[in-house]
Amino acid sequence: MLSEGSYGPYSGPANVSRLHEATGKAREATLGKLLFRQNRETKVITNSLFDSSLIHYDFSYCTTVSDTTGKHRISTLNYFNRILSHLDSEPLIIDVGCGQGEFVQELRQRGFSASGFDPVLRKSSHFLFDRLWTEKETPGDLYVMRCVLPHIEHPWEFLESIWSANQDALVLVEYQSWSWISRNSVWNQICHDHVHQFRLRDFLKRNLVVDSGVFEEGEWEWVLLARTSPKIHEHRDDIYLEESFEKINSDRETSIRKIVELLHDFSVLTVWGGAAKGSMLAHSLLEQLDLKLKVVDQDPNRIGKYLEGSAVQVESPDELSHLGRENMILSANPRHLDWIKSQIKGRSFVTSITEILRQNV
């Protein structure tokens, strides 16, 4: 069922987005296994060792993306007018896996009819529901899935359940770009519970794509899907899958070795980022290295909590103020590197896996 070539096998937090109130709970969490290959039937890059019994959507699951002021960042809004151009003037929008409902609330403030579903929702209302969406709900005109479909074990069946509710509905799907991950060597984005690593071709092959694009400097891709009358049919991948598997495996091994070499000059290693990339990076480093590791994040929803698996407590970046040149800061996301450097202002050495590999640091 699986093609030749793979990323893995490795281990990591079973749920990279769970953060716990106590270190004991964080350590108790079972680790998940990773072995990503292209499924010969579906042609999708899939974690063949995914274990659904390890997945827990509870109040420890953190979905927010916020800055230091607590303001939510919703990147979907940057291109959403393009999505609206494919819809009637008064669409019913349903956010499947809405987190804490930030996107739904923003849409409603702009005058749209919108509702959301998510079992991790802490505060429900007449338009936000703390449960999984099913096809029995009131049908919508646009279904939004922001980094949701990669977590669903049987994604094509799930899409069919949406179209069984409304065969004319459009579905907006956001997912991490595989080519961006490979090109920038961001192996710490590949996680157990991101069951599938989609590519645009996966949707094109099924003749579903109405429109598509990228955002966040190419880190993310989006596709607008329809069950009938799609408009886009052709696409060429800019990387070969077998080569990308080989590259990411090699880059993972090389980057960890180079981090070990760099640590001869530093007494503290800090991972900047307490979301999925940071959680996976912290676990991978602690799994192979005996070191003093800190994790910081600017999102107040993560500060003070403990990462699943590694049990490292997420601290505020303010905690770095007393550390000097003995501190090496590793940005979990290479896109944030320049911003972090501007905040640190030379007080500590700041780099990323991408920079380490490209510049032979």
Secondary structure per residue as TSV (DSSP state, phi and psi in degrees):
chain	resnum	aa	ss	phi	psi
A	1	M	-	360.0	-19.1
A	2	L	B	-115.1	144.4
A	3	S	-	-81.1	169.9
A	4	E	S	-71.5	155.9
A	5	G	-	87.3	139.2
A	6	S	-	-162.9	164.3
A	7	Y	E	-110.8	119.1
A	8	G	E	121.1	-170.5
A	9	P	E	-83.6	143.0
A	10	Y	E	-137.9	179.2
A	11	S	E	-127.2	165.2
A	12	G	E	-173.8	174.9
A	13	P	E	-54.4	132.9
A	14	A	S	-62.2	-35.1
A	15	N	S	-127.5	95.8
A	16	V	T	-67.7	-16.4
A	17	S	T	-98.4	6.7
A	18	R	B	-91.8	132.9
A	19	L	E	-127.6	137.1
A	20	H	E	-110.6	154.8
A	21	E	S	-76.6	-23.3
A	22	A	S	-132.3	147.7
A	23	T	H	-64.2	-33.4
A	24	G	H	-61.2	-45.3
A	25	K	H	-63.3	-37.8
A	26	A	H	-65.1	-39.9
A	27	R	H	-73.6	-29.1
A	28	E	H	-69.4	-23.1
A	29	A	S	-62.2	135.4
A	30	T	-	-75.3	138.3
A	31	L	E	-77.7	151.5
A	32	G	E	-104.1	159.9
A	33	K	E	-104.3	149.5
A	34	L	E	-125.0	125.1
A	35	L	E	-151.0	95.9
A	36	F	E	-94.5	126.5
A	37	R	E	-139.6	166.1
A	38	Q	E	-85.2	121.4
A	39	N	B	-69.6	129.1
A	40	R	T	-67.3	-27.4
A	41	E	T	-83.8	-51.7
A	42	T	T	-85.7	-21.5
A	43	K	-	69.7	9.9
A	44	V	-	-93.4	142.3
A	45	I	E	-71.6	117.7
A	46	T	E	-134.2	144.2
A	47	N	E	-77.4	103.2
A	48	S	T	-70.4	-12.0
A	49	L	T	-107.2	15.1
A	50	F	-	-61.5	136.3
A	51	D	-	-124.1	103.7
A	52	S	G	-65.1	-21.8
A	53	S	G	-68.9	-15.2
A	54	L	G	-89.8	-6.1
A	55	I	-	-87.3	129.8
A	56	H	-	-132.3	111.6
A	57	Y	-	-97.3	91.6
A	58	D	S	-133.7	-168.3
A	59	F	T	-72.4	-6.5
A	60	S	T	-84.1	-9.0
A	61	Y	B	-81.6	117.7
A	62	C	-	-104.8	118.8
A	63	T	-	-111.6	-5.3
A	64	T	-	-74.3	151.5
A	65	V	-	-130.1	103.8
A	66	S	B	-130.4	158.6
A	67	D	-	-93.8	-172.8
A	68	T	T	-65.4	-21.1
A	69	T	T	-86.6	-4.7
A	70	G	-	87.5	2.6
A	71	K	-	-74.8	131.9
A	72	H	B	-74.5	139.0
A	73	R	-	-104.8	116.3
A	74	I	-	-119.4	93.7
A	75	S	G	-66.4	-25.1
A	76	T	G	-56.0	-32.3
A	77	L	G	-64.1	-22.8
A	78	N	G	-67.7	-23.5
A	79	Y	T	-125.4	7.4
A	80	F	H	-67.0	-26.6
A	81	N	H	-61.3	-31.7
A	82	R	H	-66.4	-37.0
A	83	I	H	-66.1	-43.0
A	84	L	H	-63.0	-26.0
A	85	S	T	-65.4	-16.5
A	86	H	T	-94.1	1.0
A	87	L	S	-118.0	163.3
A	88	D	-	-68.4	169.1
A	89	S	S	-68.0	-25.1
A	90	E	S	-128.7	67.2
A	91	P	-	-78.1	152.2
A	92	L	E	-92.7	119.4
A	93	I	E	-106.6	130.3
A	94	I	E	-120.5	121.6
A	95	D	E	-94.4	108.6
A	96	V	E	-89.8	116.3
A	97	G	T	78.4	57.8
A	98	C	-	-82.2	1.2
A	99	G	T	64.7	-123.3
A	100	Q	T	-98.7	14.6
A	101	G	S	83.1	16.8
A	102	E	H	-61.6	-43.8
A	103	F	H	-68.4	-41.3
A	104	V	H	-61.0	-45.1
A	105	Q	H	-63.5	-38.5
A	106	E	H	-64.3	-42.6
A	107	L	H	-63.1	-42.3
A	108	R	H	-66.1	-35.7
A	109	Q	H	-64.2	-26.3
A	110	R	T	-90.1	5.6
A	111	G	T	95.5	6.5
A	112	F	-	-87.9	153.4
A	113	S	E	-86.8	114.2
A	114	A	E	-145.5	147.3
A	115	S	E	-143.0	163.9
A	116	G	E	-142.2	153.8
A	117	F	E	-133.1	131.5
A	118	D	-	-168.2	127.9
A	119	P	T	-67.2	-15.4
A	120	V	T	-90.6	0.6
A	121	L	-	-61.2	128.4
A	122	R	S	-91.7	-27.8
A	123	K	S	-131.7	103.7
A	124	S	-	-85.9	166.6
A	125	S	-	-155.5	-169.2
A	126	H	S	-74.0	-7.6
A	127	F	S	-127.2	-1.2
A	128	L	E	-123.7	127.0
A	129	F	E	-124.1	128.0
A	130	D	S	-87.1	60.6
A	131	R	S	-155.8	166.0
A	132	L	-	-69.3	144.8
A	133	W	-	-73.5	142.4
A	134	T	-	-133.2	165.2
A	135	E	T	-68.3	-6.4
A	136	K	T	-79.8	-11.2
A	137	E	S	-71.6	166.2
A	138	T	-	-56.6	127.2
A	139	P	-	-63.1	144.7
A	140	G	-	-110.7	170.5
A	141	D	S	-95.2	-31.0
A	142	L	E	-134.4	126.1
A	143	Y	E	-107.3	129.6
A	144	V	E	-110.3	130.0
A	145	M	E	-131.9	94.9
A	146	R	E	-92.3	104.3
A	147	C	S	52.3	46.8
A	148	V	-	-113.9	-47.5
A	149	L	G	-58.4	-35.1
A	150	P	G	-61.6	-20.5
A	151	H	G	-89.0	-9.4
A	152	I	-	-91.6	124.5
A	153	E	S	-61.6	-37.1
A	154	H	S	-121.4	78.7
A	155	P	H	-66.9	-37.7
A	156	W	H	-71.4	-35.8
A	157	E	H	-65.7	-36.3
A	158	F	H	-66.6	-42.6
A	159	L	H	-61.1	-39.4
A	160	E	H	-63.4	-32.7
A	161	S	H	-66.9	-32.2
A	162	I	H	-66.1	-46.2
A	163	W	H	-73.3	-17.4
A	164	S	H	-73.2	-25.5
A	165	A	H	-78.5	-37.4
A	166	N	-	-154.4	103.6
A	167	Q	T	-65.9	-17.4
A	168	D	T	-97.5	3.2
A	169	A	-	-70.4	150.9
A	170	L	E	-100.4	149.9
A	171	V	E	-128.0	122.2
A	172	L	E	-97.1	121.4
A	173	V	E	-120.8	127.1
A	174	E	E	-109.8	143.0
A	175	Y	E	-156.8	154.9
A	176	Q	E	-66.6	138.8
A	177	S	-	-77.2	121.4
A	178	W	H	-64.3	-39.5
A	179	S	H	-65.4	-36.4
A	180	W	H	-65.9	-43.4
A	181	I	H	-59.0	-47.8
A	182	S	H	-68.5	-46.4
A	183	R	H	-62.1	-36.7
A	184	N	T	-101.5	6.3
A	185	S	T	60.4	34.9
A	186	V	-	-88.8	66.2
A	187	W	G	-65.5	-22.4
A	188	N	G	-74.9	-1.6
A	189	Q	G	-83.7	-17.0
A	190	I	-	-85.6	111.7
A	191	C	-	-126.8	161.1
A	192	H	T	-58.5	-46.2
A	193	D	T	-89.6	-2.9
A	194	H	-	-86.7	79.8
A	195	V	-	-58.6	-36.2
A	196	H	E	-123.0	140.5
A	197	Q	E	-108.7	95.3
A	198	F	-	-75.9	155.3
A	199	R	-	-129.8	157.1
A	200	L	H	-54.6	-36.7
A	201	R	H	-60.6	-27.4
A	202	D	H	-62.3	-35.4
A	203	F	H	-85.6	-34.8
A	204	L	H	-64.5	-38.3
A	205	K	T	-62.3	-24.6
A	206	R	T	-96.6	6.7
A	207	N	T	57.1	48.8
A	208	L	-	-115.6	-10.9
A	209	V	E	-86.8	122.3
A	210	V	E	-92.9	-39.1
A	211	D	E	-158.1	161.8
A	212	S	E	-158.2	164.6
A	213	G	E	-174.3	-176.9
A	214	V	E	-127.6	160.2
A	215	F	E	-153.3	176.5
A	216	E	T	52.6	51.4
A	217	E	T	57.2	33.8
A	218	G	T	87.2	-3.0
A	219	E	T	-68.1	-32.4
A	220	W	E	-117.9	148.7
A	221	E	E	-121.9	155.6
A	222	W	E	-135.5	149.2
A	223	V	E	-133.6	140.5
A	224	L	E	-104.9	120.1
A	225	L	E	-110.9	150.1
A	226	A	E	-141.5	147.8
A	227	R	S	-74.8	-28.2
A	228	T	S	-131.4	155.0
A	229	S	-	57.1	46.1
A	230	P	-	-67.7	159.9
A	231	K	-	-115.0	-20.2
A	232	I	-	-109.9	133.8
A	233	H	-	-130.7	-15.3
A	234	E	-	-121.6	144.2
A	235	H	-	-166.6	143.9
A	236	R	-	-117.8	130.9
A	237	D	-	-69.8	143.2
A	238	D	S	-91.4	1.9
A	239	I	S	-140.5	153.8
A	240	Y	-	-92.2	136.1
A	241	L	H	-61.6	-46.8
A	242	E	H	-60.7	-41.3
A	243	E	H	-66.1	-36.7
A	244	S	H	-68.7	-38.3
A	245	F	H	-59.3	-48.4
A	246	E	H	-61.4	-42.4
A	247	K	H	-64.5	-46.6
A	248	I	H	-67.2	-40.6
A	249	N	H	-60.7	-46.2
A	250	S	H	-64.8	-43.1
A	251	D	H	-64.7	-34.9
A	252	R	H	-62.0	-49.5
A	253	E	H	-63.3	-45.1
A	254	T	H	-66.2	-42.6
A	255	S	H	-66.0	-39.7
A	256	I	H	-65.6	-40.5
A	257	R	H	-61.7	-41.8
A	258	K	H	-69.8	-33.2
A	259	I	H	-63.5	-41.2
A	260	V	H	-58.3	-44.1
A	261	E	H	-63.9	-41.7
A	262	L	H	-65.4	-32.2
A	263	L	G	-69.7	-10.0
A	264	H	G	-62.6	-23.7
A	265	D	G	-101.8	1.3
A	266	F	-	-135.1	149.7
A	267	S	S	-102.0	-16.0
A	268	V	E	-132.8	135.2
A	269	L	E	-114.4	127.9
A	270	T	E	-118.6	126.4
A	271	V	E	-91.9	123.6
A	272	W	E	-95.3	107.8
A	273	G	-	134.4	115.8
A	274	G	-	-108.8	13.0
A	275	A	S	-90.2	-155.2
A	276	A	H	-57.6	-49.0
A	277	K	H	-62.2	-42.4
A	278	G	H	-68.8	-38.8
A	279	S	H	-63.5	-43.7
A	280	M	H	-68.4	-39.6
A	281	L	H	-65.9	-44.6
A	282	A	H	-60.6	-45.1
A	283	H	H	-62.0	-45.7
A	284	S	H	-63.8	-38.3
A	285	L	H	-70.3	-45.1
A	286	L	H	-68.0	-25.8
A	287	E	H	-67.2	-29.4
A	288	Q	H	-113.6	-18.4
A	289	L	-	-122.7	144.7
A	290	D	-	-97.7	98.1
A	291	L	-	-149.5	166.2
A	292	K	-	-90.3	113.0
A	293	L	E	-119.1	132.8
A	294	K	E	-116.6	153.8
A	295	V	E	-130.0	131.1
A	296	V	E	-124.7	154.5
A	297	D	-	-154.6	144.9
A	298	Q	S	-84.3	-10.3
A	299	D	-	-78.4	116.2
A	300	P	T	-62.3	-19.1
A	301	N	T	-73.0	-16.0
A	302	R	T	-104.3	-26.8
A	303	I	T	-61.7	131.9
A	304	G	T	92.9	-11.8
A	305	K	-	-98.4	167.9
A	306	Y	E	-112.0	132.6
A	307	L	E	-67.8	140.0
A	308	E	T	-62.9	136.1
A	309	G	T	89.2	-67.1
A	310	S	T	-76.4	-24.8
A	311	A	-	61.4	22.8
A	312	V	-	-77.4	133.3
A	313	Q	B	-81.0	133.3
A	314	V	E	-80.2	127.6
A	315	E	E	-112.6	164.7
A	316	S	-	-75.4	147.3
A	317	P	G	-57.4	-20.8
A	318	D	G	-60.7	-25.2
A	319	E	G	-69.5	-11.5
A	320	L	G	-84.4	-8.1
A	321	S	T	-63.0	-29.1
A	322	H	T	-88.4	-4.6
A	323	L	-	-94.7	142.1
A	324	G	-	-115.7	-135.6
A	325	R	T	-70.2	-8.4
A	326	E	T	-78.4	-5.1
A	327	N	E	-103.2	127.4
A	328	M	E	-105.4	125.4
A	329	I	E	-106.3	126.5
A	330	L	E	-113.7	111.9
A	331	S	E	-73.1	124.3
A	332	A	S	-67.7	-28.1
A	333	N	S	-117.4	118.2
A	334	P	G	-62.8	-23.0
A	335	R	G	-66.1	-21.7
A	336	H	G	-93.2	0.3
A	337	L	H	-60.5	-49.3
A	338	D	H	-63.4	-38.3
A	339	W	H	-64.6	-42.3
A	340	I	H	-63.3	-42.5
A	341	K	H	-60.2	-36.8
A	342	S	H	-67.8	-29.1
A	343	Q	H	-78.8	-37.0
A	344	I	H	-78.2	-33.8
A	345	K	T	55.3	44.1
A	346	G	T	81.1	1.5
A	347	R	S	-70.4	-29.6
A	348	S	S	-136.8	163.4
A	349	F	E	-81.0	123.7
A	350	V	E	-119.4	132.3
A	351	T	E	-153.3	-175.2
A	352	S	E	-145.0	166.6
A	353	I	H	-59.6	-41.5
A	354	T	H	-59.8	-45.2
A	355	E	H	-67.4	-40.3
A	356	I	H	-58.1	-43.3
A	357	L	H	-75.4	-37.1
A	358	R	H	-78.6	-35.0
A	359	Q	H	-104.5	4.0
A	360	N	T	53.4	46.8
A	361	V	-	-60.8	360.0
